[in-house]
Amino acid sequence: MKKASSYKCILRREFILTVGKGIAGVGVIASGIYPAQALQKADKEVVNYQDTPNGSLSCSGCRFFDGESGCAVVDGKVSADGWCVAFSAS
Ligand code: SF4
C-alpha cells in the first residue's frame, strides 16, 4: 500500500509532464513547426482546476485564457472566475 505522499509525488509528476507537454505544444505551435492538432491539453483534474478563484487569481487574469471559456493548456470549458495550478499571470 502506497503512502499518501507517494500519490502526491505521482500527481505532481503527472502534472509536470502533462502541463509541460501543453506549454511545450503552445511554443511549438507559436513557432509554426507543427500543426495545432499536435497540442495535447491537460485534464482539469490533473491541474486541480476549480470554478472559483484562488484569492485574487483567476482565469480572467491568466495568459492562457482566451477571453471567453477556453484555455490554451487545459482541456474543456473554463470559467473566467476559475483557477488551476497552471495559472500564469497575463
Ligand atoms: S488558470 Fe489559466 S491555465 Fe488554469 S484553467 Fe484558467 S486559464 Fe487555464
Residues whose N, C-alpha, C, O or C-beta is under 5 A from the ligand:
A	BS01	SF4	S58 C59 C62 F64 F65 C71 V74 V78 G82 W83 C84 A86 F87 S88
